[in-house]
């Protein structure tokens, strides 16, 4: 069973836009594909439209812990994200939710995020590393060390022993050796391809990485 993620940029979409997406999902489901969609906030009506079309999973990241959230976002609250996830769960969606590390938060706040994800019962956690982009509020944020990234991954694995932890945005800046160490530390999934605002890695490149680390990629 192939797995694909559809990533869209935006806070919210019209019913007409969601119906267009639903039509594309129906086509993709004809091939037996397991689909996840990252789509921001949805109304219950819109979520039902996607569920009826066959969408399996929705990504809605918490991004950071409750205690640090107001430092990185002022357009909506942490609780609004949690409420959106609960609504999607009531409709029967699998939930993918994670965050970004390296935004100025401390290790305690990362641990809090891991426990918040555990409480929500998400099945997949994308772990992103901040990639400071010129012109953004965090453009001058110093990068966290490779060791800190690996320790964070190991802690998440300890707190979320049965959850898929997927290495996602920002890992391209890490050395190949560090990425292999991340697989040993607790990562058991790699988000392949380009991200919304940055380049990612190729499928063959990541399969080769996994084999070098001693794993048989699916």
VMD Tcl script that draws the C-alpha trace (Angstrom):
set ca {
  {0.00 0.00 0.00}
  {1.59 3.28 -1.13}
  {1.35 6.29 1.17}
  {1.26 9.89 0.01}
  {0.86 13.24 1.74}
  {-0.84 16.23 0.12}
  {0.46 19.49 1.57}
  {-1.49 22.71 1.06}
  {-0.52 26.19 2.24}
  {-3.18 28.29 3.96}
  {-5.25 28.67 7.12}
  {-8.64 27.90 5.64}
  {-10.35 27.01 2.37}
  {-13.77 27.54 0.80}
  {-16.25 24.69 0.40}
  {-15.72 24.88 -3.35}
  {-11.96 24.44 -2.95}
  {-12.49 21.48 -0.63}
  {-14.86 19.88 -3.12}
  {-12.19 20.21 -5.83}
  {-9.70 18.53 -3.51}
  {-12.23 15.79 -2.71}
  {-12.52 15.04 -6.42}
  {-8.76 14.61 -6.72}
  {-8.72 12.39 -3.63}
  {-11.37 10.11 -5.16}
  {-9.18 9.71 -8.25}
  {-6.06 8.94 -6.21}
  {-7.92 6.43 -4.03}
  {-8.71 4.39 -7.15}
  {-5.05 3.27 -7.11}
  {-5.26 1.98 -3.52}
  {-3.18 4.84 -2.14}
  {-3.24 5.68 1.59}
  {-3.65 9.45 1.67}
  {-2.78 12.07 4.29}
  {-3.60 15.73 3.76}
  {-2.09 18.75 5.50}
  {-4.73 21.42 5.08}
  {-4.95 23.78 8.05}
  {-8.27 24.38 9.80}
  {-11.42 22.73 8.48}
  {-15.07 23.12 9.26}
  {-16.90 19.93 10.19}
  {-18.77 20.09 6.88}
  {-15.49 20.29 4.95}
  {-13.95 17.47 6.97}
  {-16.95 15.24 6.18}
  {-16.56 16.04 2.46}
  {-12.97 14.77 2.59}
  {-13.92 11.74 4.66}
  {-16.61 10.80 2.16}
  {-14.03 11.13 -0.62}
  {-11.86 8.52 1.09}
  {-9.17 10.59 2.79}
  {-7.48 8.42 5.43}
  {-5.40 10.78 7.56}
  {-5.11 14.50 8.25}
  {-2.00 16.32 9.39}
  {-2.60 19.17 11.82}
  {0.58 20.08 13.68}
  {0.58 21.50 17.18}
  {3.92 23.08 16.18}
  {5.04 23.78 19.74}
  {4.02 23.12 23.33}
  {1.10 24.92 24.93}
  {3.46 26.96 27.13}
  {5.54 28.22 24.19}
  {2.87 28.51 21.53}
  {2.10 32.22 22.03}
  {5.77 33.03 21.33}
  {5.47 31.74 17.77}
  {1.83 32.29 16.80}
  {-0.65 35.09 17.46}
  {-3.28 34.44 14.77}
  {-4.90 31.56 16.67}
  {-4.44 29.58 19.87}
  {-3.06 26.22 20.85}
  {-6.53 25.20 22.05}
  {-8.00 25.93 18.61}
  {-5.57 23.42 17.13}
  {-6.46 20.83 19.75}
  {-10.19 21.39 19.15}
  {-9.70 20.93 15.40}
  {-7.90 17.63 16.02}
  {-10.66 16.39 18.33}
  {-13.28 17.20 15.68}
  {-11.32 15.25 13.05}
  {-10.93 12.31 15.40}
  {-14.68 12.20 16.03}
  {-15.16 11.83 12.28}
  {-12.83 8.85 12.20}
  {-9.66 10.34 10.73}
  {-6.21 9.09 11.64}
  {-4.25 12.07 12.96}
  {-0.72 13.09 12.12}
  {0.57 15.89 14.35}
  {3.98 17.11 15.39}
  {6.01 20.24 15.65}
  {9.14 22.23 14.90}
  {12.16 22.17 17.17}
  {14.78 24.91 17.31}
  {12.41 27.90 17.52}
  {13.83 29.08 20.85}
  {11.96 26.62 23.05}
  {13.79 24.71 25.76}
  {13.99 20.95 26.25}
  {11.28 20.97 28.91}
  {8.87 22.55 26.42}
  {9.75 19.92 23.82}
  {8.98 17.21 26.37}
  {5.66 18.93 27.10}
  {4.86 18.82 23.37}
  {5.61 15.08 23.26}
  {3.22 14.42 26.16}
  {0.53 16.62 24.57}
  {0.80 14.54 21.39}
  {0.64 11.35 23.46}
  {-2.53 12.58 25.18}
  {-4.13 13.24 21.79}
  {-3.30 9.70 20.68}
  {-1.88 10.70 17.29}
  {-0.57 7.89 15.10}
  {2.21 9.83 13.38}
  {4.51 12.64 14.56}
  {6.45 14.64 11.96}
  {9.52 16.16 13.58}
  {10.65 19.31 11.81}
  {13.82 21.28 12.49}
  {13.65 25.04 12.07}
  {15.22 26.20 8.83}
  {15.68 29.97 9.35}
  {14.51 31.75 6.20}
  {15.49 35.39 5.47}
  {12.59 37.78 5.95}
  {10.82 35.66 8.57}
  {10.65 36.51 12.31}
  {13.00 33.63 13.16}
  {15.59 34.31 10.45}
  {18.34 34.97 13.02}
  {17.57 32.02 15.29}
  {20.83 30.08 15.82}
  {20.59 26.43 14.74}
  {20.42 23.82 17.47}
  {23.21 21.26 17.59}
  {23.08 17.80 16.06}
  {23.40 16.33 19.56}
  {20.36 18.28 20.79}
  {18.34 17.06 17.81}
  {19.28 13.43 18.47}
  {18.50 13.73 22.20}
  {15.10 15.25 21.37}
  {14.32 12.38 19.00}
  {15.29 9.81 21.63}
  {13.06 11.47 24.25}
  {10.11 11.55 21.84}
  {10.62 7.85 21.11}
  {10.64 7.07 24.85}
  {7.41 9.02 25.41}
  {5.74 7.76 22.21}
  {6.96 4.15 21.91}
  {4.36 2.96 19.37}
  {4.01 6.13 17.31}
  {5.57 6.73 13.91}
  {8.12 9.51 14.31}
  {8.89 10.91 10.89}
  {11.89 13.09 10.11}
  {10.45 15.96 8.08}
  {11.43 19.56 7.25}
  {14.90 20.88 8.01}
  {16.78 17.60 8.05}
  {18.48 18.43 4.73}
  {20.92 20.70 6.59}
  {22.16 17.74 8.65}
  {25.02 15.51 7.62}
  {24.28 12.06 6.26}
  {25.86 10.54 9.36}
  {23.60 12.55 11.70}
  {20.54 11.51 9.71}
  {21.56 7.86 10.06}
  {22.04 8.36 13.80}
  {18.53 9.82 13.94}
  {17.16 6.54 12.60}
  {18.92 4.72 15.44}
  {17.73 7.29 18.00}
  {14.04 6.75 17.27}
  {13.00 8.03 13.85}
  {11.14 5.33 11.90}
  {9.87 7.34 8.96}
  {11.23 9.86 6.47}
  {9.12 12.49 4.73}
  {10.44 12.45 1.18}
  {10.22 15.11 -1.49}
  {10.08 18.89 -1.27}
  {8.44 20.82 1.56}
  {6.17 23.85 1.20}
  {9.00 26.42 1.28}
  {12.23 24.39 1.09}
  {13.74 21.60 -0.94}
  {13.63 18.09 0.46}
  {15.33 14.86 -0.56}
  {14.73 12.26 -3.23}
  {13.13 8.86 -2.72}
  {16.18 6.88 -3.89}
  {18.49 9.02 -1.75}
  {16.45 8.33 1.39}
  {16.12 4.62 0.66}
  {19.90 4.46 0.35}
  {20.23 6.32 3.66}
  {17.96 3.83 5.42}
  {19.88 0.85 4.02}
  {23.19 2.35 5.16}
  {21.70 2.65 8.65}
  {20.79 -1.05 8.60}
  {17.10 -0.83 7.77}
  {15.04 -2.27 4.93}
  {12.91 0.65 3.63}
  {9.32 -0.09 2.69}
}
mol new
graphics top color blue
foreach p $ca { graphics top sphere $p radius 0.5 }
foreach p [lrange $ca 0 end-1] q [lrange $ca 1 end] { graphics top cylinder $p $q radius 0.2 }
display resetview
